[in-house]
Protein backbone atom coordinates (compact mmCIF):
# COMPACT_ATOMS: atom_id res chain seq x y z
CA UNK A 1 0.00 0.00 0.00
CA UNK A 2 1.51 3.28 -1.16
CA UNK A 3 1.50 6.58 0.72
CA UNK A 4 0.17 9.57 -1.25
CA UNK A 5 0.88 13.02 0.18
CA UNK A 6 -1.48 15.75 -1.03
CA UNK A 7 -0.28 19.34 -0.47
CA UNK A 8 -3.06 21.78 -1.36
CA UNK A 9 -5.06 24.43 0.49
CA UNK A 10 -8.29 23.56 -1.37
CA UNK A 11 -10.13 21.52 1.26
CA UNK A 12 -12.83 20.15 -1.04
CA UNK A 13 -10.28 18.99 -3.62
CA UNK A 14 -8.18 17.32 -0.93
CA UNK A 15 -11.28 15.49 0.29
CA UNK A 16 -12.05 14.33 -3.25
CA UNK A 17 -8.51 13.07 -3.83
CA UNK A 18 -8.60 11.23 -0.50
CA UNK A 19 -11.63 9.32 -1.79
CA UNK A 20 -9.91 8.52 -5.08
CA UNK A 21 -6.76 7.27 -3.34
CA UNK A 22 -8.78 5.14 -0.94
CA UNK A 23 -10.70 3.67 -3.88
CA UNK A 24 -7.48 2.44 -5.51
CA UNK A 25 -6.42 0.87 -2.18
CA UNK A 26 -3.75 3.33 -1.10
CA UNK A 27 -3.42 5.84 1.74
CA UNK A 28 -3.70 9.61 1.40
CA UNK A 29 -2.16 12.12 3.80
CA UNK A 30 -3.25 15.74 3.44
CA UNK A 31 -1.40 18.98 4.18
CA UNK A 32 -2.56 22.53 3.41
CA UNK A 33 0.80 24.34 3.46
CA UNK A 34 4.31 23.50 2.32
CA UNK A 35 5.64 23.55 5.87
CA UNK A 36 2.95 21.12 6.97
CA UNK A 37 3.63 18.99 3.90
CA UNK A 38 7.36 18.83 4.60
CA UNK A 39 6.68 17.84 8.19
CA UNK A 40 4.30 15.05 7.16
CA UNK A 41 6.63 14.04 4.33
CA UNK A 42 9.39 13.38 6.86
CA UNK A 43 6.99 11.29 8.97
CA UNK A 44 5.06 9.18 6.43
CA UNK A 45 7.75 8.84 3.70
CA UNK A 46 5.36 9.25 0.75
CA UNK A 47 5.73 7.45 -2.57
CA UNK A 48 3.88 10.16 -4.51
CA UNK A 49 3.34 13.86 -3.75
CA UNK A 50 0.46 15.73 -5.36
CA UNK A 51 1.65 19.33 -5.12
CA UNK A 52 -0.32 22.50 -5.74
CA UNK A 53 1.47 25.42 -7.40
CA UNK A 54 -0.07 28.27 -5.40
CA UNK A 55 0.33 27.40 -1.74
CA UNK A 56 -0.23 29.90 1.10
CA UNK A 57 3.42 29.79 2.17
CA UNK A 58 5.28 28.91 -1.03
CA UNK A 59 5.24 28.37 -4.76
CA UNK A 60 4.98 24.67 -5.49
CA UNK A 61 7.24 24.84 -8.54
CA UNK A 62 9.98 26.52 -6.53
CA UNK A 63 9.56 23.91 -3.81
CA UNK A 64 10.05 20.97 -6.18
CA UNK A 65 13.69 20.42 -5.23
CA UNK A 66 12.85 20.57 -1.54
CA UNK A 67 10.05 18.01 -1.95
CA UNK A 68 12.22 15.64 -3.95
CA UNK A 69 14.87 15.72 -1.19
CA UNK A 70 12.47 14.04 1.24
CA UNK A 71 13.91 10.75 2.60
CA UNK A 72 11.60 8.67 0.38
CA UNK A 73 12.62 10.59 -2.79
CA UNK A 74 8.98 10.69 -3.97
CA UNK A 75 7.61 11.18 -7.47
CA UNK A 76 5.93 14.59 -7.73
CA UNK A 77 2.78 15.42 -9.69
CA UNK A 78 2.11 19.15 -9.99
CA UNK A 79 -1.50 20.25 -10.23
CA UNK A 80 -2.78 23.78 -10.55
CA UNK A 81 -5.98 25.75 -11.03
CA UNK A 82 -4.64 27.67 -14.04
CA UNK A 83 -2.64 26.01 -16.78
CA UNK A 84 0.62 27.77 -17.61
CA UNK A 85 2.89 26.47 -20.42
CA UNK A 86 5.98 28.01 -18.80
CA UNK A 87 5.01 26.47 -15.49
CA UNK A 88 4.54 23.10 -17.14
CA UNK A 89 7.99 23.36 -18.70
CA UNK A 90 9.57 24.31 -15.38
CA UNK A 91 7.82 21.43 -13.62
CA UNK A 92 8.97 18.80 -16.11
CA UNK A 93 12.53 20.15 -16.17
CA UNK A 94 12.54 20.06 -12.35
CA UNK A 95 11.71 16.36 -12.42
CA UNK A 96 7.92 16.34 -12.00
CA UNK A 97 6.12 13.21 -13.14
CA UNK A 98 3.29 15.26 -14.65
CA UNK A 99 1.65 18.69 -14.65
CA UNK A 100 -2.15 18.65 -14.40
CA UNK A 101 -4.87 21.29 -14.40
CA UNK A 102 -7.37 21.03 -11.57
CA UNK A 103 -10.14 21.83 -14.02
CA UNK A 104 -9.66 18.45 -15.69
CA UNK A 105 -11.75 15.46 -14.66
CA UNK A 106 -10.85 13.30 -11.72
CA UNK A 107 -10.10 10.50 -14.22
CA UNK A 108 -7.31 12.66 -15.66
CA UNK A 109 -5.81 12.92 -12.20
CA UNK A 110 -6.20 9.20 -11.49
CA UNK A 111 -4.41 8.05 -14.68
CA UNK A 112 -1.02 9.74 -14.04
CA UNK A 113 -1.28 8.80 -10.38
CA UNK A 114 -1.62 5.11 -11.25
CA UNK A 115 1.20 5.36 -13.81
CA UNK A 116 3.48 7.04 -11.27
CA UNK A 117 2.68 4.31 -8.74
CA UNK A 118 3.47 1.60 -11.30
CA UNK A 119 6.77 3.30 -12.16
CA UNK A 120 7.57 3.69 -8.47
CA UNK A 121 6.91 0.00 -7.79
CA UNK A 122 9.19 -1.08 -10.65
CA UNK A 123 11.92 1.34 -9.62
CA UNK A 124 11.91 0.11 -6.03
CA UNK A 125 12.30 -3.52 -7.13
CA UNK A 126 15.06 -2.75 -9.64
CA UNK A 127 18.50 -4.13 -8.82
CA UNK A 128 20.97 -1.45 -7.70
CA UNK A 129 23.38 -0.14 -10.32
CA UNK A 130 27.06 -0.06 -9.33
CA UNK A 131 28.56 2.92 -11.10
CA UNK A 132 32.23 3.70 -11.64
CA UNK A 133 32.09 7.44 -10.96
CA UNK A 134 35.52 8.12 -12.45
CA UNK A 135 36.43 11.63 -11.22
CA UNK A 136 32.87 12.69 -10.39
CA UNK A 137 32.89 13.93 -6.80
CA UNK A 138 29.93 14.96 -4.66
CA UNK A 139 26.77 13.68 -3.01
CA UNK A 140 24.36 16.59 -3.49
CA UNK A 141 20.85 15.78 -4.80
CA UNK A 142 21.71 17.58 -8.06
CA UNK A 143 24.79 15.50 -8.77
CA UNK A 144 23.11 12.30 -7.58
CA UNK A 145 20.35 12.84 -10.13
CA UNK A 146 22.95 13.34 -12.86
CA UNK A 147 24.66 10.10 -11.83
CA UNK A 148 21.33 8.28 -12.12
CA UNK A 149 21.09 9.61 -15.67
CA UNK A 150 24.65 8.45 -16.37
CA UNK A 151 23.69 4.96 -15.20
CA UNK A 152 20.60 5.04 -17.42
CA UNK A 153 22.66 6.15 -20.43
CA UNK A 154 25.36 3.55 -19.80
CA UNK A 155 22.85 0.70 -19.92
CA UNK A 156 21.77 1.59 -23.47
CA UNK A 157 23.25 2.82 -26.72
CA UNK A 158 21.16 5.94 -27.42
CA UNK A 159 22.80 9.24 -28.32
CA UNK A 160 23.43 11.50 -25.30
CA UNK A 161 23.57 15.30 -25.17
CA UNK A 162 25.27 16.74 -22.07
CA UNK A 163 24.62 20.43 -21.45
CA UNK A 164 25.91 22.81 -18.83
CA UNK A 165 28.03 25.87 -18.26
CA UNK A 166 31.74 25.92 -19.03
CA UNK A 167 33.71 23.99 -16.43
CA UNK A 168 30.88 21.82 -15.08
CA UNK A 169 32.62 18.59 -16.10
CA UNK A 170 30.87 17.55 -19.30
CA UNK A 171 33.80 15.46 -20.58
CA UNK A 172 34.15 13.72 -17.20
CA UNK A 173 30.49 12.69 -17.35
CA UNK A 174 30.84 11.60 -20.99
CA UNK A 175 33.77 9.37 -20.06
CA UNK A 176 31.80 7.95 -17.13
CA UNK A 177 29.04 6.92 -19.54
CA UNK A 178 31.61 5.19 -21.74
CA UNK A 179 33.41 3.50 -18.82
CA UNK A 180 30.17 2.03 -17.46
CA UNK A 181 28.86 0.88 -20.85
CA UNK A 182 29.42 -2.32 -22.81
CA UNK A 183 31.78 -0.33 -25.04
CA UNK A 184 34.24 0.37 -22.22
CA UNK A 185 36.99 -1.87 -23.65
CA UNK A 186 37.07 0.11 -26.90
CA UNK A 187 38.14 3.68 -27.69
CA UNK A 188 36.75 6.83 -26.14
CA UNK A 189 37.49 9.37 -28.88
CA UNK A 190 37.31 13.08 -28.05
CA UNK A 191 36.60 15.61 -30.80
CA UNK A 192 36.87 19.28 -29.85
CA UNK A 193 34.54 20.82 -32.43
CA UNK A 194 35.67 24.34 -31.49
CA UNK A 195 39.26 23.53 -32.43
CA UNK A 196 38.64 21.81 -35.78
CA UNK A 197 40.35 23.69 -38.65
CA UNK A 198 37.63 24.34 -41.22
CA UNK A 199 39.71 23.30 -44.22
CA UNK A 200 40.62 19.92 -42.66
CA UNK A 201 37.50 19.11 -40.66
CA UNK A 202 36.18 16.45 -43.08
CA UNK A 203 39.59 14.77 -43.25
CA UNK A 204 39.91 14.75 -39.46
CA UNK A 205 36.47 13.24 -38.93
CA UNK A 206 36.07 10.97 -41.96
CA UNK A 207 39.68 10.24 -42.86
CA UNK A 208 41.22 10.48 -46.34
CA UNK A 209 42.86 8.52 -49.10
CA UNK A 210 46.45 9.03 -50.18
CA UNK A 211 46.65 11.95 -52.63
CA UNK A 212 43.14 13.21 -51.82
CA UNK A 213 44.56 16.71 -51.32
CA UNK A 214 47.90 18.48 -51.10
CA UNK A 215 49.81 17.02 -48.17
CA UNK A 216 47.81 13.76 -48.02
CA UNK A 217 50.89 11.55 -48.38
CA UNK A 218 49.22 8.41 -47.08
CA UNK A 219 45.78 7.04 -46.26
CA UNK A 220 44.54 7.88 -42.76
CA UNK A 221 41.50 6.83 -40.80
CA UNK A 222 39.37 9.63 -39.33
CA UNK A 223 38.31 9.99 -35.73
CA UNK A 224 34.89 8.49 -36.47
CA UNK A 225 36.57 5.28 -37.60
CA UNK A 226 38.82 5.30 -34.52
CA UNK A 227 35.62 5.29 -32.43
CA UNK A 228 34.40 2.07 -34.10
CA UNK A 229 33.04 -0.15 -31.31
CA UNK A 230 33.55 2.62 -28.78
CA UNK A 231 32.27 6.12 -28.01
CA UNK A 232 32.64 9.28 -30.07
CA UNK A 233 32.54 12.37 -27.85
CA UNK A 234 31.78 15.60 -29.70
CA UNK A 235 32.73 18.37 -27.29
CA UNK A 236 31.24 21.81 -28.03
CA UNK A 237 29.01 20.30 -30.71
CA UNK A 238 27.40 23.72 -31.20
CA UNK A 239 30.61 24.82 -32.94
CA UNK A 240 30.33 22.14 -35.63
CA UNK A 241 30.33 23.96 -39.00
CA UNK A 242 26.84 24.23 -40.45
CA UNK A 243 27.87 22.80 -43.80
CA UNK A 244 29.25 19.70 -42.04
CA UNK A 245 26.15 19.11 -39.93
CA UNK A 246 24.19 17.63 -42.85
CA UNK A 247 26.98 15.16 -43.61
CA UNK A 248 27.30 14.18 -39.97
CA UNK A 249 23.53 13.69 -39.69
CA UNK A 250 23.74 11.07 -42.44
CA UNK A 251 26.60 9.37 -40.61
CA UNK A 252 24.49 9.22 -37.45
CA UNK A 253 21.60 7.68 -39.33
CA UNK A 254 23.59 5.10 -41.30
CA UNK A 255 26.82 4.68 -39.31
CA UNK A 256 28.54 4.77 -42.71
CA UNK A 257 30.59 7.46 -44.43
CA UNK A 258 32.99 8.04 -47.31
CA UNK A 259 36.55 9.21 -46.50
CA UNK A 260 37.82 12.20 -48.47
CA UNK A 261 39.01 11.08 -51.91
CA UNK A 262 37.53 7.57 -51.57
CA UNK A 263 34.85 5.90 -53.66
CA UNK A 264 34.13 3.29 -50.98
CA UNK A 265 31.99 3.75 -47.90
CA UNK A 266 33.34 2.79 -44.48
CA UNK A 267 31.34 1.47 -41.52
CA UNK A 268 31.79 2.62 -37.93
CA UNK A 269 29.70 1.26 -35.06
CA UNK A 270 30.17 4.14 -32.61
CA UNK A 271 28.05 5.48 -29.77
CA UNK A 272 27.64 9.26 -29.79
CA UNK A 273 27.91 11.49 -26.73
CA UNK A 274 27.83 15.22 -27.47
CA UNK A 275 28.26 18.22 -25.18
CA UNK A 276 27.74 21.96 -25.34
CA UNK A 277 27.50 25.05 -23.18
CA UNK A 278 25.32 26.78 -25.77
CA UNK A 279 21.54 26.90 -26.16
CA UNK A 280 21.11 24.73 -29.23
CA UNK A 281 17.37 25.40 -29.50
CA UNK A 282 18.06 29.13 -29.80
CA UNK A 283 20.72 28.35 -32.41
CA UNK A 284 18.19 26.29 -34.35
CA UNK A 285 15.76 29.21 -34.36
CA UNK A 286 18.57 31.50 -35.58
CA UNK A 287 19.48 29.08 -38.37
CA UNK A 288 22.90 28.31 -36.88
CA UNK A 289 22.23 24.67 -35.99
CA UNK A 290 20.17 22.02 -37.75
CA UNK A 291 16.98 21.10 -35.93
CA UNK A 292 17.01 17.54 -37.30
CA UNK A 293 20.54 17.05 -35.97
CA UNK A 294 19.54 18.39 -32.55
CA UNK A 295 16.63 15.92 -32.35
CA UNK A 296 18.99 13.13 -33.30
CA UNK A 297 21.77 13.84 -30.77
CA UNK A 298 19.64 14.48 -27.67
CA UNK A 299 17.84 11.16 -27.33
CA UNK A 300 19.04 11.21 -23.70
CA UNK A 301 19.67 14.74 -22.37
CA UNK A 302 21.74 15.32 -19.22
CA UNK A 303 21.96 18.86 -17.82
CA UNK A 304 24.83 19.42 -15.39
CA UNK A 305 24.24 21.96 -12.61
CA UNK A 306 26.63 24.88 -12.05
CA UNK A 307 28.77 24.60 -8.93
CA UNK A 308 26.92 27.49 -7.27
CA UNK A 309 23.78 25.32 -7.28
CA UNK A 310 25.53 22.37 -5.65
CA UNK A 311 27.46 24.19 -2.94
CA UNK A 312 27.15 21.14 -0.71
CA UNK A 313 29.79 19.49 -2.92
CA UNK A 314 32.38 22.28 -2.63
CA UNK A 315 34.01 20.81 0.46
CA UNK A 316 34.27 17.30 -0.99
CA UNK A 317 35.65 18.65 -4.27
CA UNK A 318 38.20 20.77 -2.44
CA UNK A 319 39.47 17.84 -0.38
CA UNK A 320 39.57 15.67 -3.52
CA UNK A 321 41.58 18.23 -5.47
CA UNK A 322 43.94 18.82 -2.53
CA UNK A 323 44.71 15.09 -2.28
CA UNK A 324 45.07 14.72 -6.05
CA UNK A 325 47.35 17.76 -6.53
CA UNK A 326 49.55 16.92 -3.54
CA UNK A 327 49.90 13.30 -4.63
CA UNK A 328 50.87 14.40 -8.15
CA UNK A 329 53.51 16.81 -6.86
CA UNK A 330 54.87 14.36 -4.28
CA UNK A 331 53.98 16.28 -1.12
CA UNK A 332 51.81 15.49 1.88
CA UNK A 333 48.17 16.65 1.66
CA UNK A 334 47.66 20.14 3.08
CA UNK A 335 45.52 20.88 6.10
CA UNK A 336 42.83 23.55 5.91
CA UNK A 337 42.47 26.66 8.04
CA UNK A 338 39.22 26.92 9.95
CA UNK A 339 37.78 29.61 7.65
CA UNK A 340 39.02 28.17 4.34
CA UNK A 341 35.82 26.31 3.40
CA UNK A 342 33.60 29.21 4.50
CA UNK A 343 35.38 31.48 2.07
CA UNK A 344 34.95 29.01 -0.80
CA UNK A 345 31.21 28.88 -0.11
CA UNK A 346 30.90 32.66 -0.41
CA UNK A 347 32.38 32.66 -3.91
CA UNK A 348 29.96 32.11 -6.88
CA UNK A 349 32.39 30.06 -9.03
CA UNK A 350 31.53 31.37 -12.50
CA UNK A 351 34.10 28.93 -13.91
CA UNK A 352 32.50 26.07 -11.95
CA UNK A 353 34.45 22.92 -11.02
CA UNK A 354 37.31 23.73 -13.37
CA UNK A 355 37.81 27.10 -11.65
CA UNK A 356 37.82 25.40 -8.24
CA UNK A 357 40.47 22.98 -9.50
CA UNK A 358 42.64 25.85 -10.75
CA UNK A 359 42.10 27.72 -7.46
CA UNK A 360 43.33 24.69 -5.52
CA UNK A 361 46.34 24.30 -7.83
CA UNK A 362 47.17 27.94 -7.11
CA UNK A 363 46.65 27.53 -3.37
CA UNK A 364 48.78 24.39 -3.08
CA UNK A 365 51.53 26.00 -5.13
CA UNK A 366 51.42 29.18 -3.03
CA UNK A 367 51.61 27.12 0.17
CA UNK A 368 54.33 24.82 -1.13
CA UNK A 369 56.42 24.84 2.05
CA UNK A 370 53.53 25.32 4.50
CA UNK A 371 51.38 22.64 6.06
CA UNK A 372 48.08 24.55 6.07
CA UNK A 373 46.04 26.27 3.35
CA UNK A 374 44.79 29.72 4.33
CA UNK A 375 42.48 32.07 2.43
CA UNK A 376 45.61 34.09 1.66
CA UNK A 377 46.74 31.25 -0.61
CA UNK A 378 43.70 31.53 -2.89
CA UNK A 379 43.93 33.43 -6.21
CA UNK A 380 43.54 37.21 -6.00
CA UNK A 381 40.36 37.10 -8.10
CA UNK A 382 38.63 35.15 -5.34
CA UNK A 383 40.10 37.23 -2.51
CA UNK A 384 39.09 40.48 -4.26
CA UNK A 385 35.53 39.19 -4.65
CA UNK A 386 35.35 38.31 -0.97
CA UNK A 387 36.74 41.70 -0.01
CA UNK A 388 34.18 43.48 -2.21
CA UNK A 389 31.38 41.51 -0.63
CA UNK A 390 32.65 42.35 2.83
CA UNK A 391 32.70 38.66 3.69
CA UNK A 392 36.39 37.90 3.77
CA UNK A 393 37.39 35.73 6.70
CA UNK A 394 39.84 36.77 9.40
CA UNK A 395 43.35 35.70 8.44
CA UNK A 396 45.58 38.35 9.92
CA UNK A 397 44.38 41.12 7.58
CA UNK A 398 42.01 42.63 10.13
CA UNK A 399 39.05 41.58 8.02
CA UNK A 400 35.66 40.94 9.59
CA UNK A 401 34.62 37.31 9.86
CA UNK A 402 31.51 36.16 7.98
CA UNK A 403 28.15 36.02 9.71
CA UNK A 404 28.15 32.65 11.44
CA UNK A 405 24.38 32.99 12.01
CA UNK A 406 23.77 32.13 8.35
CA UNK A 407 23.75 28.37 7.90
CA UNK A 408 25.27 27.62 4.50
CA UNK A 409 24.44 23.92 4.79
CA UNK A 410 20.74 24.67 4.28
CA UNK A 411 19.05 24.97 0.85
CA UNK A 412 18.06 28.50 -0.16
CA UNK A 413 14.40 27.45 -0.33
CA UNK A 414 14.44 26.48 3.37
CA UNK A 415 15.99 29.82 4.33
CA UNK A 416 13.45 31.66 2.17
CA UNK A 417 10.52 29.75 3.72
CA UNK A 418 11.70 30.61 7.23
CA UNK A 419 12.07 34.28 6.30
CA UNK A 420 8.61 34.39 4.71
CA UNK A 421 7.07 32.70 7.74
CA UNK A 422 8.68 35.24 10.08
CA UNK A 423 7.38 38.19 8.02
CA UNK A 424 3.89 36.66 7.76
CA UNK A 425 3.73 36.16 11.50
CA UNK A 426 4.77 39.75 12.21
CA UNK A 427 2.30 41.07 9.62
CA UNK A 428 -0.63 39.09 11.03
CA UNK A 429 0.21 40.07 14.59
CA UNK A 430 0.29 43.76 13.63
CA UNK A 431 -2.87 43.34 11.54
CA UNK A 432 -4.93 41.84 14.37
CA UNK A 433 -3.73 44.56 16.72
CA UNK A 434 -4.68 47.30 14.27
CA UNK A 435 -8.24 45.94 13.77
CA UNK A 436 -8.59 45.13 17.49
CA UNK A 437 -9.41 41.50 16.67
CA UNK A 438 -12.12 42.32 14.08
CA UNK A 439 -11.90 39.38 11.65
CA UNK A 440 -14.05 41.05 8.96
CA UNK A 441 -11.77 44.10 8.87
CA UNK A 442 -8.68 41.88 8.89
CA UNK A 443 -9.95 39.93 5.86
CA UNK A 444 -10.78 43.15 4.00
CA UNK A 445 -7.33 44.65 4.59
CA UNK A 446 -5.30 41.50 3.98
CA UNK A 447 -7.35 40.09 1.10
CA UNK A 448 -7.52 36.72 2.88
CA UNK A 449 -10.61 34.57 3.16
CA UNK A 450 -11.98 33.99 6.66
CA UNK A 451 -10.94 30.32 6.64
CA UNK A 452 -7.47 31.17 5.37
CA UNK A 453 -7.01 33.84 8.04
CA UNK A 454 -8.07 31.41 10.77
CA UNK A 455 -5.65 28.82 9.40
CA UNK A 456 -2.69 31.23 9.45
CA UNK A 457 -3.52 32.48 12.94
CA UNK A 458 -3.55 28.89 14.13
CA UNK A 459 -0.32 28.08 12.28
CA UNK A 460 1.53 30.98 13.90
CA UNK A 461 -0.22 30.52 17.27
CA UNK A 462 -1.66 34.05 17.23
CA UNK A 463 -4.80 35.07 19.12
CA UNK A 464 -7.76 36.67 17.34
CA UNK A 465 -8.24 39.12 20.16
CA UNK A 466 -5.69 41.60 21.44
Secondary structure, 3 states (H helix, E strand, C coil): CCEEEEECCCHHHHHHHHHHHHHCCCEEEEECCHHHHHHHHHHHCCCEEEEECEECCEECCCCHHHHHCCCCCCEEEEEECCCCHHHHHHHHHCCCCEEEECCCCHHHHHHHHHHHHHHHHHHHHCCCCCCCCCCCCCCCHHHHHHHHHHHHHHCCCCCEEEECCCCCCHHHHHHHHHHCCCCCCCCEEEEEHHHCCHHHHHHHHHEECCCCCCCCCCCEECHHHHCCCCEEEEECHHHCCHHHHHHHHHHHHHCEEECECCCCEEECCCEEEEEECCCHHHHHHCCCCCHHHHHHHCCEEEECCCHHHCHHHHHHHHHHHHHHHHHHHCCCCCEECCCHHHHHHHCCCCCHHHHHHHHHHHHHHHCCCCCEECHHHCCHHHHHHHHHHCCCCCCCCCCCCCCCCCCCCCCHHHHHHHHHHHHHHHHHHHHHHHCCCCHHHHHHHHCCCHHHHHHHHHHCCCCCCC
